[in-house]
Amino acid sequence: MRASSTWRSTIARAPRLPLSSPLATFFAIATFSTLAAQTQTPLEVRHVIGLDGVKSQHSGKLSVQNDALSFDAGTSQAKIPIASIDDVFVGSESTRAGGKTVGVVALAAPYGTGRLLSLLLRTKVDILTVSYHDANGGAHGVIFATPKGQAAGLQTQLRPAATHSDPPPSAAPAAAPADAKPVKLTASAIQIQPIEAGAIDIPAEFQFAIYERLIERVRRDGEFKQVFRGGDREAKAVPDLVVLRTTILGFKEGSETKREVTTVAGGTAVVVTATITKADGSVLSNTDLTGKVRFFGENLGVTNDLAKRIAKILRESF
């Protein structure tokens, strides 16, 4: 009804032109295109992580409107100005259509049938990763799970605005022994840099999920009065700032389906070096860590395990 009313009011304001006039044809096409854009159907998606004020795994509607990428979960909403978007990536994942509850039901099923049930209830989804920066220059990454085949359309809409500029290279930390034992440090603030992949081929959603989960956990732990994102210009004013750099050393993407069916294969693992430095780049601590997901959970679950392990190192060091 709203679209119909809008159409009538638009036509009422239109100049009276002969139907054969080229201007009339142009006006009709332009008006129809505008209305189509206004009534575009939002995508039903799942927010994996990354939006401030929106809980992880909440479902909602994702759309591009008024120069922003908008997510509406009913009780919570978020918008990312398109001008602030740096890049957009599309990946894929196999997930359980019924969520964790179905997994429990599959386990409780008669011997041999639970694994078959788990296979039948699997579905493929697209993983849409959007990297952007806030007003202070802080780096963000938001990840959505969308219906299969739908993320590419959003990527096409958003990518023309993306700058595609690589982040400025951070100062290389001074050499330090690998796996040096953490020592008790003091600092009021920490700046967490985006995850560095180097030569390791790892999907963007894994890099940004580690980064966002790590920021989330370190803030929750409360070891630091301030937790800055990489690129945040306000961090430069903190005299006792320390910096966390995480570098990917190895990545193995497994299969959630294989994990649930065989229970002995299909594990996903990410190996990293977590380096704590002073603001000038001098190294305070180096630790190698491995995050794993062996049985239940999507492959992206490995990022949560890794973030927990890195956050533990920080708790033990400060």
ChimeraX commands (.cxc) that place a marker at each C-alpha (Angstrom):
marker #1 position 0.00,0.00,0.00 radius 0.5
marker #1 position 2.82,2.41,0.86 radius 0.5
marker #1 position 4.57,1.83,-2.48 radius 0.5
marker #1 position 1.26,2.29,-4.35 radius 0.5
marker #1 position 0.57,5.55,-2.51 radius 0.5
marker #1 position 4.09,6.79,-3.24 radius 0.5
marker #1 position 3.63,5.96,-6.91 radius 0.5
marker #1 position 0.34,7.89,-7.11 radius 0.5
marker #1 position 1.76,10.96,-5.37 radius 0.5
marker #1 position 4.83,10.91,-7.62 radius 0.5
marker #1 position 2.70,10.70,-10.75 radius 0.5
marker #1 position 0.48,13.52,-9.46 radius 0.5
marker #1 position 3.54,15.79,-9.20 radius 0.5
marker #1 position 4.87,14.79,-12.61 radius 0.5
marker #1 position 4.80,17.34,-15.44 radius 0.5
marker #1 position 2.00,16.75,-17.95 radius 0.5
marker #1 position 3.83,15.52,-21.03 radius 0.5
marker #1 position 2.56,13.77,-24.15 radius 0.5
marker #1 position 2.88,9.99,-23.82 radius 0.5
marker #1 position 5.01,9.92,-26.97 radius 0.5
marker #1 position 7.44,12.49,-25.58 radius 0.5
marker #1 position 11.00,11.22,-24.92 radius 0.5
marker #1 position 10.93,13.21,-21.69 radius 0.5
marker #1 position 7.83,11.31,-20.57 radius 0.5
marker #1 position 9.53,8.00,-21.26 radius 0.5
marker #1 position 12.66,9.09,-19.38 radius 0.5
marker #1 position 10.60,10.31,-16.40 radius 0.5
marker #1 position 8.67,7.04,-16.19 radius 0.5
marker #1 position 11.83,4.92,-16.26 radius 0.5
marker #1 position 13.61,7.08,-13.68 radius 0.5
marker #1 position 10.60,7.06,-11.35 radius 0.5
marker #1 position 10.18,3.28,-11.62 radius 0.5
marker #1 position 13.90,2.75,-10.90 radius 0.5
marker #1 position 13.75,4.98,-7.83 radius 0.5
marker #1 position 10.70,3.18,-6.46 radius 0.5
marker #1 position 12.28,-0.20,-7.12 radius 0.5
marker #1 position 15.35,0.84,-5.15 radius 0.5
marker #1 position 13.18,2.11,-2.28 radius 0.5
marker #1 position 11.21,-1.15,-2.08 radius 0.5
marker #1 position 14.18,-3.51,-2.46 radius 0.5
marker #1 position 13.64,-6.57,-0.26 radius 0.5
marker #1 position 16.23,-6.79,2.56 radius 0.5
marker #1 position 18.18,-10.02,2.96 radius 0.5
marker #1 position 17.54,-12.26,5.96 radius 0.5
marker #1 position 21.03,-12.80,7.40 radius 0.5
marker #1 position 22.81,-13.88,10.57 radius 0.5
marker #1 position 25.20,-11.44,12.23 radius 0.5
marker #1 position 28.29,-13.47,13.14 radius 0.5
marker #1 position 30.32,-10.71,14.79 radius 0.5
marker #1 position 31.53,-7.14,14.37 radius 0.5
marker #1 position 28.57,-4.75,14.80 radius 0.5
marker #1 position 28.70,-2.56,17.90 radius 0.5
marker #1 position 25.55,-2.96,19.98 radius 0.5
marker #1 position 24.39,-6.12,18.18 radius 0.5
marker #1 position 24.88,-9.53,19.77 radius 0.5
marker #1 position 26.75,-12.24,17.93 radius 0.5
marker #1 position 24.62,-14.78,16.04 radius 0.5
marker #1 position 21.51,-12.55,16.00 radius 0.5
marker #1 position 19.43,-12.79,12.84 radius 0.5
marker #1 position 18.03,-9.74,11.09 radius 0.5
marker #1 position 17.52,-7.91,7.81 radius 0.5
marker #1 position 20.44,-6.51,5.83 radius 0.5
marker #1 position 20.00,-3.85,3.16 radius 0.5
marker #1 position 21.75,-0.98,1.39 radius 0.5
marker #1 position 19.82,2.27,1.77 radius 0.5
marker #1 position 20.47,5.98,2.28 radius 0.5
marker #1 position 24.21,5.59,1.61 radius 0.5
marker #1 position 24.62,3.03,4.38 radius 0.5
marker #1 position 24.70,-0.73,4.95 radius 0.5
marker #1 position 21.87,-1.26,7.44 radius 0.5
marker #1 position 21.23,-4.22,9.74 radius 0.5
marker #1 position 17.92,-4.48,11.61 radius 0.5
marker #1 position 17.44,-7.20,14.23 radius 0.5
marker #1 position 14.25,-5.69,15.65 radius 0.5
marker #1 position 15.52,-4.84,19.13 radius 0.5
marker #1 position 18.89,-3.67,17.83 radius 0.5
marker #1 position 20.00,-1.89,14.67 radius 0.5
marker #1 position 23.32,-0.78,13.18 radius 0.5
marker #1 position 24.45,1.21,10.16 radius 0.5
marker #1 position 27.80,1.40,8.38 radius 0.5
marker #1 position 28.25,4.46,6.14 radius 0.5
marker #1 position 29.21,3.22,2.68 radius 0.5
marker #1 position 31.88,5.94,2.48 radius 0.5
marker #1 position 33.69,4.32,5.42 radius 0.5
marker #1 position 33.91,0.85,3.83 radius 0.5
marker #1 position 37.45,-0.24,2.90 radius 0.5
marker #1 position 36.76,-3.62,1.26 radius 0.5
marker #1 position 34.19,-6.40,0.90 radius 0.5
marker #1 position 34.85,-10.15,0.75 radius 0.5
marker #1 position 32.66,-13.16,0.00 radius 0.5
marker #1 position 33.34,-16.67,1.28 radius 0.5
marker #1 position 31.27,-19.77,1.96 radius 0.5
marker #1 position 30.52,-22.08,4.85 radius 0.5
marker #1 position 28.55,-25.23,5.55 radius 0.5
marker #1 position 26.38,-24.90,8.62 radius 0.5
marker #1 position 23.71,-26.82,10.51 radius 0.5
marker #1 position 20.30,-25.54,9.47 radius 0.5
marker #1 position 18.76,-26.13,12.88 radius 0.5
marker #1 position 21.55,-24.72,15.04 radius 0.5
marker #1 position 22.93,-26.22,18.24 radius 0.5
marker #1 position 19.61,-27.75,19.31 radius 0.5
marker #1 position 19.56,-29.97,16.24 radius 0.5
marker #1 position 23.12,-31.06,17.06 radius 0.5
marker #1 position 22.00,-32.29,20.48 radius 0.5
marker #1 position 19.05,-34.12,18.91 radius 0.5
marker #1 position 21.42,-35.77,16.42 radius 0.5
marker #1 position 23.62,-37.00,19.25 radius 0.5
marker #1 position 20.62,-38.44,21.09 radius 0.5
marker #1 position 19.31,-40.25,18.01 radius 0.5
marker #1 position 19.63,-44.05,17.76 radius 0.5
marker #1 position 23.13,-45.31,16.94 radius 0.5
marker #1 position 24.13,-44.50,13.39 radius 0.5
marker #1 position 21.11,-42.33,12.61 radius 0.5
marker #1 position 22.36,-39.18,14.36 radius 0.5
marker #1 position 25.20,-38.70,11.91 radius 0.5
marker #1 position 22.84,-39.20,8.97 radius 0.5
marker #1 position 20.46,-36.64,10.47 radius 0.5
marker #1 position 23.32,-34.18,10.85 radius 0.5
marker #1 position 24.21,-34.61,7.17 radius 0.5
marker #1 position 20.63,-34.11,6.00 radius 0.5
marker #1 position 20.23,-30.92,8.01 radius 0.5
marker #1 position 23.32,-29.16,6.66 radius 0.5
marker #1 position 23.06,-26.12,4.42 radius 0.5
marker #1 position 25.51,-23.93,2.51 radius 0.5
marker #1 position 25.67,-20.21,3.27 radius 0.5
marker #1 position 27.68,-17.27,1.96 radius 0.5
marker #1 position 29.96,-15.40,4.35 radius 0.5
marker #1 position 29.99,-11.64,3.73 radius 0.5
marker #1 position 32.89,-9.78,5.38 radius 0.5
marker #1 position 32.94,-5.97,5.35 radius 0.5
marker #1 position 36.02,-4.10,6.56 radius 0.5
marker #1 position 35.54,-0.43,7.44 radius 0.5
marker #1 position 36.90,2.34,9.64 radius 0.5
marker #1 position 35.23,4.56,12.23 radius 0.5
marker #1 position 35.50,8.33,12.68 radius 0.5
marker #1 position 38.79,7.98,14.62 radius 0.5
marker #1 position 40.35,5.74,11.98 radius 0.5
marker #1 position 39.83,2.53,13.99 radius 0.5
marker #1 position 39.69,-0.67,11.93 radius 0.5
marker #1 position 36.52,-2.80,12.05 radius 0.5
marker #1 position 35.39,-6.02,10.42 radius 0.5
marker #1 position 31.79,-7.23,10.39 radius 0.5
marker #1 position 30.77,-10.70,9.25 radius 0.5
marker #1 position 27.35,-11.91,8.09 radius 0.5
marker #1 position 26.09,-15.33,7.03 radius 0.5
marker #1 position 23.71,-14.85,4.08 radius 0.5
marker #1 position 21.62,-17.22,1.96 radius 0.5
marker #1 position 23.74,-19.03,-0.61 radius 0.5
marker #1 position 24.32,-16.95,-3.74 radius 0.5
marker #1 position 23.14,-13.65,-2.20 radius 0.5
marker #1 position 26.37,-12.10,-0.86 radius 0.5
marker #1 position 27.83,-11.36,-4.30 radius 0.5
marker #1 position 25.03,-8.89,-5.05 radius 0.5
marker #1 position 25.79,-6.92,-1.89 radius 0.5
marker #1 position 29.49,-7.04,-2.67 radius 0.5
marker #1 position 28.79,-5.49,-6.08 radius 0.5
marker #1 position 26.77,-2.68,-4.49 radius 0.5
marker #1 position 29.33,-1.91,-1.81 radius 0.5
marker #1 position 32.65,-2.38,-3.57 radius 0.5
marker #1 position 32.54,0.71,-5.83 radius 0.5
marker #1 position 32.69,2.82,-2.66 radius 0.5
marker #1 position 35.50,0.79,-1.11 radius 0.5
marker #1 position 38.92,2.37,-1.31 radius 0.5
marker #1 position 40.73,-0.98,-1.69 radius 0.5
marker #1 position 43.70,0.63,0.01 radius 0.5
marker #1 position 45.93,-1.60,2.05 radius 0.5
marker #1 position 46.38,-0.53,5.68 radius 0.5
marker #1 position 49.58,1.41,6.32 radius 0.5
marker #1 position 52.37,-1.00,7.24 radius 0.5
marker #1 position 52.99,-1.10,10.97 radius 0.5
marker #1 position 56.50,-0.71,12.26 radius 0.5
marker #1 position 58.28,-4.04,12.35 radius 0.5
marker #1 position 58.83,-5.17,15.95 radius 0.5
marker #1 position 62.40,-5.43,17.12 radius 0.5
marker #1 position 63.77,-8.96,17.13 radius 0.5
marker #1 position 62.98,-11.06,20.20 radius 0.5
marker #1 position 63.19,-14.75,21.04 radius 0.5
marker #1 position 60.13,-16.69,19.92 radius 0.5
marker #1 position 58.01,-18.16,22.71 radius 0.5
marker #1 position 59.64,-15.91,25.28 radius 0.5
marker #1 position 57.96,-16.47,28.64 radius 0.5
marker #1 position 55.55,-13.65,29.51 radius 0.5
marker #1 position 56.74,-11.28,32.21 radius 0.5
marker #1 position 54.56,-9.08,34.36 radius 0.5
marker #1 position 53.98,-5.84,32.50 radius 0.5
marker #1 position 52.13,-2.65,33.30 radius 0.5
marker #1 position 50.05,-0.54,30.94 radius 0.5
marker #1 position 46.79,1.37,31.12 radius 0.5
marker #1 position 45.90,0.88,27.46 radius 0.5
marker #1 position 46.40,-1.56,24.62 radius 0.5
marker #1 position 46.00,-1.17,20.87 radius 0.5
marker #1 position 44.99,-4.35,19.04 radius 0.5
marker #1 position 46.14,-4.37,15.44 radius 0.5
marker #1 position 44.25,-6.19,12.66 radius 0.5
marker #1 position 45.46,-9.73,12.10 radius 0.5
marker #1 position 48.41,-10.01,9.69 radius 0.5
marker #1 position 48.31,-12.99,7.32 radius 0.5
marker #1 position 51.60,-12.46,5.51 radius 0.5
marker #1 position 52.06,-15.20,2.93 radius 0.5
marker #1 position 49.46,-17.50,4.52 radius 0.5
marker #1 position 46.32,-18.01,2.42 radius 0.5
marker #1 position 43.49,-17.55,4.93 radius 0.5
marker #1 position 39.95,-16.30,4.14 radius 0.5
marker #1 position 39.18,-12.72,5.18 radius 0.5
marker #1 position 36.36,-13.85,7.49 radius 0.5
marker #1 position 38.82,-15.76,9.68 radius 0.5
marker #1 position 41.20,-12.78,9.96 radius 0.5
marker #1 position 38.47,-10.33,10.93 radius 0.5
marker #1 position 36.66,-12.77,13.22 radius 0.5
marker #1 position 39.87,-13.29,15.24 radius 0.5
marker #1 position 40.36,-9.53,15.42 radius 0.5
marker #1 position 36.79,-8.72,16.50 radius 0.5
marker #1 position 36.56,-11.57,19.02 radius 0.5
marker #1 position 39.89,-10.56,20.50 radius 0.5
marker #1 position 38.80,-6.96,21.00 radius 0.5
marker #1 position 35.54,-8.20,22.51 radius 0.5
marker #1 position 37.30,-10.50,24.99 radius 0.5
marker #1 position 40.03,-8.08,26.04 radius 0.5
marker #1 position 37.43,-5.40,26.76 radius 0.5
marker #1 position 35.37,-7.89,28.74 radius 0.5
marker #1 position 38.38,-8.99,30.83 radius 0.5
marker #1 position 39.01,-5.41,31.98 radius 0.5
marker #1 position 42.79,-5.68,32.26 radius 0.5
marker #1 position 43.16,-2.33,30.49 radius 0.5
marker #1 position 41.37,0.97,31.05 radius 0.5
marker #1 position 41.32,1.55,27.30 radius 0.5
marker #1 position 41.29,-0.91,24.39 radius 0.5
marker #1 position 41.99,0.77,21.04 radius 0.5
marker #1 position 41.47,-0.64,17.59 radius 0.5
marker #1 position 44.24,-0.62,15.03 radius 0.5
marker #1 position 44.45,2.77,13.32 radius 0.5
marker #1 position 42.68,4.68,16.11 radius 0.5
marker #1 position 44.42,8.06,16.23 radius 0.5
marker #1 position 43.54,8.65,19.89 radius 0.5
marker #1 position 45.91,5.86,20.96 radius 0.5
marker #1 position 48.94,8.05,20.16 radius 0.5
marker #1 position 48.17,10.28,23.15 radius 0.5
marker #1 position 48.50,7.45,25.71 radius 0.5
marker #1 position 52.00,7.46,27.27 radius 0.5
marker #1 position 52.07,3.84,28.51 radius 0.5
marker #1 position 50.35,2.21,25.52 radius 0.5
marker #1 position 51.23,-1.35,24.53 radius 0.5
marker #1 position 50.43,-2.86,21.13 radius 0.5
marker #1 position 49.29,-6.40,20.31 radius 0.5
marker #1 position 50.21,-7.74,16.87 radius 0.5
marker #1 position 48.97,-11.16,15.78 radius 0.5
marker #1 position 50.61,-12.84,12.79 radius 0.5
marker #1 position 49.26,-15.97,11.10 radius 0.5
marker #1 position 51.84,-18.76,10.86 radius 0.5
marker #1 position 49.61,-21.53,9.56 radius 0.5
marker #1 position 46.00,-22.28,8.66 radius 0.5
marker #1 position 44.12,-25.52,8.02 radius 0.5
marker #1 position 40.42,-25.24,7.15 radius 0.5
marker #1 position 38.62,-28.45,8.03 radius 0.5
marker #1 position 35.05,-29.63,7.53 radius 0.5
marker #1 position 32.28,-29.34,10.11 radius 0.5
marker #1 position 30.40,-32.13,8.34 radius 0.5
marker #1 position 33.41,-34.46,8.47 radius 0.5
marker #1 position 33.98,-33.63,12.15 radius 0.5
marker #1 position 30.44,-34.56,13.10 radius 0.5
marker #1 position 30.31,-37.69,10.95 radius 0.5
marker #1 position 33.72,-39.21,11.72 radius 0.5
marker #1 position 34.54,-37.49,15.08 radius 0.5
marker #1 position 38.26,-37.98,14.29 radius 0.5
marker #1 position 38.83,-35.93,11.11 radius 0.5
marker #1 position 38.02,-32.51,9.67 radius 0.5
marker #1 position 39.51,-30.31,12.40 radius 0.5
marker #1 position 40.21,-26.64,11.72 radius 0.5
marker #1 position 43.34,-25.00,13.14 radius 0.5
marker #1 position 45.02,-21.58,13.07 radius 0.5
marker #1 position 48.59,-21.07,14.31 radius 0.5
marker #1 position 49.70,-17.54,15.21 radius 0.5
marker #1 position 52.40,-15.54,16.93 radius 0.5
marker #1 position 51.06,-13.01,19.43 radius 0.5
marker #1 position 53.57,-10.19,19.94 radius 0.5
marker #1 position 53.21,-7.51,22.62 radius 0.5
marker #1 position 55.29,-4.40,21.97 radius 0.5
marker #1 position 55.74,-0.91,23.27 radius 0.5
marker #1 position 54.44,1.92,21.11 radius 0.5
marker #1 position 57.94,2.33,19.63 radius 0.5
marker #1 position 57.93,-1.29,18.42 radius 0.5
marker #1 position 60.31,-2.81,20.98 radius 0.5
marker #1 position 59.14,-6.31,21.88 radius 0.5
marker #1 position 57.96,-7.16,25.38 radius 0.5
marker #1 position 56.65,-10.67,24.71 radius 0.5
marker #1 position 56.34,-13.25,21.92 radius 0.5
marker #1 position 54.09,-16.31,22.13 radius 0.5
marker #1 position 53.10,-18.94,19.57 radius 0.5
marker #1 position 49.51,-20.21,19.93 radius 0.5
marker #1 position 47.17,-22.60,18.13 radius 0.5
marker #1 position 43.39,-22.27,17.99 radius 0.5
marker #1 position 41.36,-25.38,17.14 radius 0.5
marker #1 position 37.83,-26.59,16.59 radius 0.5
marker #1 position 37.65,-30.39,16.65 radius 0.5
marker #1 position 34.00,-31.43,16.81 radius 0.5
marker #1 position 30.92,-29.22,17.14 radius 0.5
marker #1 position 30.77,-25.79,15.59 radius 0.5
marker #1 position 31.34,-24.02,12.31 radius 0.5
marker #1 position 34.89,-23.59,11.08 radius 0.5
marker #1 position 34.77,-19.96,12.24 radius 0.5
marker #1 position 34.51,-21.33,15.79 radius 0.5
marker #1 position 38.30,-21.66,15.69 radius 0.5
marker #1 position 38.55,-17.86,15.88 radius 0.5
marker #1 position 36.77,-17.84,19.25 radius 0.5
marker #1 position 39.12,-20.49,20.64 radius 0.5
marker #1 position 42.16,-18.55,19.44 radius 0.5
marker #1 position 40.88,-15.25,20.86 radius 0.5
marker #1 position 40.41,-16.93,24.25 radius 0.5
marker #1 position 43.99,-18.20,24.19 radius 0.5
marker #1 position 45.46,-14.81,23.26 radius 0.5
marker #1 position 43.34,-13.04,25.89 radius 0.5
marker #1 position 44.65,-15.49,28.49 radius 0.5
marker #1 position 48.24,-14.55,27.57 radius 0.5
marker #1 position 47.35,-10.89,28.14 radius 0.5
marker #1 position 45.77,-11.66,31.54 radius 0.5
marker #1 position 48.90,-13.53,32.60 radius 0.5
marker #1 position 51.20,-10.77,31.35 radius 0.5
marker #1 position 49.54,-7.76,33.01 radius 0.5
marker link #1:1,2 radius 0.2
marker link #1:2,3 radius 0.2
marker link #1:3,4 radius 0.2
marker link #1:4,5 radius 0.2
marker link #1:5,6 radius 0.2
marker link #1:6,7 radius 0.2
marker link #1:7,8 radius 0.2
marker link #1:8,9 radius 0.2
marker link #1:9,10 radius 0.2
marker link #1:10,11 radius 0.2
marker link #1:11,12 radius 0.2
marker link #1:12,13 radius 0.2
marker link #1:13,14 radius 0.2
marker link #1:14,15 radius 0.2
marker link #1:15,16 radius 0.2
marker link #1:16,17 radius 0.2
marker link #1:17,18 radius 0.2
marker link #1:18,19 radius 0.2
marker link #1:19,20 radius 0.2
marker link #1:20,21 radius 0.2
marker link #1:21,22 radius 0.2
marker link #1:22,23 radius 0.2
marker link #1:23,24 radius 0.2
marker link #1:24,25 radius 0.2
marker link #1:25,26 radius 0.2
marker link #1:26,27 radius 0.2
marker link #1:27,28 radius 0.2
marker link #1:28,29 radius 0.2
marker link #1:29,30 radius 0.2
marker link #1:30,31 radius 0.2
marker link #1:31,32 radius 0.2
marker link #1:32,33 radius 0.2
marker link #1:33,34 radius 0.2
marker link #1:34,35 radius 0.2
marker link #1:35,36 radius 0.2
marker link #1:36,37 radius 0.2
marker link #1:37,38 radius 0.2
marker link #1:38,39 radius 0.2
marker link #1:39,40 radius 0.2
marker link #1:40,41 radius 0.2
marker link #1:41,42 radius 0.2
marker link #1:42,43 radius 0.2
marker link #1:43,44 radius 0.2
marker link #1:44,45 radius 0.2
marker link #1:45,46 radius 0.2
marker link #1:46,47 radius 0.2
marker link #1:47,48 radius 0.2
marker link #1:48,49 radius 0.2
marker link #1:49,50 radius 0.2
marker link #1:50,51 radius 0.2
marker link #1:51,52 radius 0.2
marker link #1:52,53 radius 0.2
marker link #1:53,54 radius 0.2
marker link #1:54,55 radius 0.2
marker link #1:55,56 radius 0.2
marker link #1:56,57 radius 0.2
marker link #1:57,58 radius 0.2
marker link #1:58,59 radius 0.2
marker link #1:59,60 radius 0.2
marker link #1:60,61 radius 0.2
marker link #1:61,62 radius 0.2
marker link #1:62,63 radius 0.2
marker link #1:63,64 radius 0.2
marker link #1:64,65 radius 0.2
marker link #1:65,66 radius 0.2
marker link #1:66,67 radius 0.2
marker link #1:67,68 radius 0.2
marker link #1:68,69 radius 0.2
marker link #1:69,70 radius 0.2
marker link #1:70,71 radius 0.2
marker link #1:71,72 radius 0.2
marker link #1:72,73 radius 0.2
marker link #1:73,74 radius 0.2
marker link #1:74,75 radius 0.2
marker link #1:75,76 radius 0.2
marker link #1:76,77 radius 0.2
marker link #1:77,78 radius 0.2
marker link #1:78,79 radius 0.2
marker link #1:79,80 radius 0.2
marker link #1:80,81 radius 0.2
marker link #1:81,82 radius 0.2
marker link #1:82,83 radius 0.2
marker link #1:83,84 radius 0.2
marker link #1:84,85 radius 0.2
marker link #1:85,86 radius 0.2
marker link #1:86,87 radius 0.2
marker link #1:87,88 radius 0.2
marker link #1:88,89 radius 0.2
marker link #1:89,90 radius 0.2
marker link #1:90,91 radius 0.2
marker link #1:91,92 radius 0.2
marker link #1:92,93 radius 0.2
marker link #1:93,94 radius 0.2
marker link #1:94,95 radius 0.2
marker link #1:95,96 radius 0.2
marker link #1:96,97 radius 0.2
marker link #1:97,98 radius 0.2
marker link #1:98,99 radius 0.2
marker link #1:99,100 radius 0.2
marker link #1:100,101 radius 0.2
marker link #1:101,102 radius 0.2
marker link #1:102,103 radius 0.2
marker link #1:103,104 radius 0.2
marker link #1:104,105 radius 0.2
marker link #1:105,106 radius 0.2
marker link #1:106,107 radius 0.2
marker link #1:107,108 radius 0.2
marker link #1:108,109 radius 0.2
marker link #1:109,110 radius 0.2
marker link #1:110,111 radius 0.2
marker link #1:111,112 radius 0.2
marker link #1:112,113 radius 0.2
marker link #1:113,114 radius 0.2
marker link #1:114,115 radius 0.2
marker link #1:115,116 radius 0.2
marker link #1:116,117 radius 0.2
marker link #1:117,118 radius 0.2
marker link #1:118,119 radius 0.2
marker link #1:119,120 radius 0.2
marker link #1:120,121 radius 0.2
marker link #1:121,122 radius 0.2
marker link #1:122,123 radius 0.2
marker link #1:123,124 radius 0.2
marker link #1:124,125 radius 0.2
marker link #1:125,126 radius 0.2
marker link #1:126,127 radius 0.2
marker link #1:127,128 radius 0.2
marker link #1:128,129 radius 0.2
marker link #1:129,130 radius 0.2
marker link #1:130,131 radius 0.2
marker link #1:131,132 radius 0.2
marker link #1:132,133 radius 0.2
marker link #1:133,134 radius 0.2
marker link #1:134,135 radius 0.2
marker link #1:135,136 radius 0.2
marker link #1:136,137 radius 0.2
marker link #1:137,138 radius 0.2
marker link #1:138,139 radius 0.2
marker link #1:139,140 radius 0.2
marker link #1:140,141 radius 0.2
marker link #1:141,142 radius 0.2
marker link #1:142,143 radius 0.2
marker link #1:143,144 radius 0.2
marker link #1:144,145 radius 0.2
marker link #1:145,146 radius 0.2
marker link #1:146,147 radius 0.2
marker link #1:147,148 radius 0.2
marker link #1:148,149 radius 0.2
marker link #1:149,150 radius 0.2
marker link #1:150,151 radius 0.2
marker link #1:151,152 radius 0.2
marker link #1:152,153 radius 0.2
marker link #1:153,154 radius 0.2
marker link #1:154,155 radius 0.2
marker link #1:155,156 radius 0.2
marker link #1:156,157 radius 0.2
marker link #1:157,158 radius 0.2
marker link #1:158,159 radius 0.2
marker link #1:159,160 radius 0.2
marker link #1:160,161 radius 0.2
marker link #1:161,162 radius 0.2
marker link #1:162,163 radius 0.2
marker link #1:163,164 radius 0.2
marker link #1:164,165 radius 0.2
marker link #1:165,166 radius 0.2
marker link #1:166,167 radius 0.2
marker link #1:167,168 radius 0.2
marker link #1:168,169 radius 0.2
marker link #1:169,170 radius 0.2
marker link #1:170,171 radius 0.2
marker link #1:171,172 radius 0.2
marker link #1:172,173 radius 0.2
marker link #1:173,174 radius 0.2
marker link #1:174,175 radius 0.2
marker link #1:175,176 radius 0.2
marker link #1:176,177 radius 0.2
marker link #1:177,178 radius 0.2
marker link #1:178,179 radius 0.2
marker link #1:179,180 radius 0.2
marker link #1:180,181 radius 0.2
marker link #1:181,182 radius 0.2
marker link #1:182,183 radius 0.2
marker link #1:183,184 radius 0.2
marker link #1:184,185 radius 0.2
marker link #1:185,186 radius 0.2
marker link #1:186,187 radius 0.2
marker link #1:187,188 radius 0.2
marker link #1:188,189 radius 0.2
marker link #1:189,190 radius 0.2
marker link #1:190,191 radius 0.2
marker link #1:191,192 radius 0.2
marker link #1:192,193 radius 0.2
marker link #1:193,194 radius 0.2
marker link #1:194,195 radius 0.2
marker link #1:195,196 radius 0.2
marker link #1:196,197 radius 0.2
marker link #1:197,198 radius 0.2
marker link #1:198,199 radius 0.2
marker link #1:199,200 radius 0.2
marker link #1:200,201 radius 0.2
marker link #1:201,202 radius 0.2
marker link #1:202,203 radius 0.2
marker link #1:203,204 radius 0.2
marker link #1:204,205 radius 0.2
marker link #1:205,206 radius 0.2
marker link #1:206,207 radius 0.2
marker link #1:207,208 radius 0.2
marker link #1:208,209 radius 0.2
marker link #1:209,210 radius 0.2
marker link #1:210,211 radius 0.2
marker link #1:211,212 radius 0.2
marker link #1:212,213 radius 0.2
marker link #1:213,214 radius 0.2
marker link #1:214,215 radius 0.2
marker link #1:215,216 radius 0.2
marker link #1:216,217 radius 0.2
marker link #1:217,218 radius 0.2
marker link #1:218,219 radius 0.2
marker link #1:219,220 radius 0.2
marker link #1:220,221 radius 0.2
marker link #1:221,222 radius 0.2
marker link #1:222,223 radius 0.2
marker link #1:223,224 radius 0.2
marker link #1:224,225 radius 0.2
marker link #1:225,226 radius 0.2
marker link #1:226,227 radius 0.2
marker link #1:227,228 radius 0.2
marker link #1:228,229 radius 0.2
marker link #1:229,230 radius 0.2
marker link #1:230,231 radius 0.2
marker link #1:231,232 radius 0.2
marker link #1:232,233 radius 0.2
marker link #1:233,234 radius 0.2
marker link #1:234,235 radius 0.2
marker link #1:235,236 radius 0.2
marker link #1:236,237 radius 0.2
marker link #1:237,238 radius 0.2
marker link #1:238,239 radius 0.2
marker link #1:239,240 radius 0.2
marker link #1:240,241 radius 0.2
marker link #1:241,242 radius 0.2
marker link #1:242,243 radius 0.2
marker link #1:243,244 radius 0.2
marker link #1:244,245 radius 0.2
marker link #1:245,246 radius 0.2
marker link #1:246,247 radius 0.2
marker link #1:247,248 radius 0.2
marker link #1:248,249 radius 0.2
marker link #1:249,250 radius 0.2
marker link #1:250,251 radius 0.2
marker link #1:251,252 radius 0.2
marker link #1:252,253 radius 0.2
marker link #1:253,254 radius 0.2
marker link #1:254,255 radius 0.2
marker link #1:255,256 radius 0.2
marker link #1:256,257 radius 0.2
marker link #1:257,258 radius 0.2
marker link #1:258,259 radius 0.2
marker link #1:259,260 radius 0.2
marker link #1:260,261 radius 0.2
marker link #1:261,262 radius 0.2
marker link #1:262,263 radius 0.2
marker link #1:263,264 radius 0.2
marker link #1:264,265 radius 0.2
marker link #1:265,266 radius 0.2
marker link #1:266,267 radius 0.2
marker link #1:267,268 radius 0.2
marker link #1:268,269 radius 0.2
marker link #1:269,270 radius 0.2
marker link #1:270,271 radius 0.2
marker link #1:271,272 radius 0.2
marker link #1:272,273 radius 0.2
marker link #1:273,274 radius 0.2
marker link #1:274,275 radius 0.2
marker link #1:275,276 radius 0.2
marker link #1:276,277 radius 0.2
marker link #1:277,278 radius 0.2
marker link #1:278,279 radius 0.2
marker link #1:279,280 radius 0.2
marker link #1:280,281 radius 0.2
marker link #1:281,282 radius 0.2
marker link #1:282,283 radius 0.2
marker link #1:283,284 radius 0.2
marker link #1:284,285 radius 0.2
marker link #1:285,286 radius 0.2
marker link #1:286,287 radius 0.2
marker link #1:287,288 radius 0.2
marker link #1:288,289 radius 0.2
marker link #1:289,290 radius 0.2
marker link #1:290,291 radius 0.2
marker link #1:291,292 radius 0.2
marker link #1:292,293 radius 0.2
marker link #1:293,294 radius 0.2
marker link #1:294,295 radius 0.2
marker link #1:295,296 radius 0.2
marker link #1:296,297 radius 0.2
marker link #1:297,298 radius 0.2
marker link #1:298,299 radius 0.2
marker link #1:299,300 radius 0.2
marker link #1:300,301 radius 0.2
marker link #1:301,302 radius 0.2
marker link #1:302,303 radius 0.2
marker link #1:303,304 radius 0.2
marker link #1:304,305 radius 0.2
marker link #1:305,306 radius 0.2
marker link #1:306,307 radius 0.2
marker link #1:307,308 radius 0.2
marker link #1:308,309 radius 0.2
marker link #1:309,310 radius 0.2
marker link #1:310,311 radius 0.2
marker link #1:311,312 radius 0.2
marker link #1:312,313 radius 0.2
marker link #1:313,314 radius 0.2
marker link #1:314,315 radius 0.2
marker link #1:315,316 radius 0.2
marker link #1:316,317 radius 0.2
marker link #1:317,318 radius 0.2
view
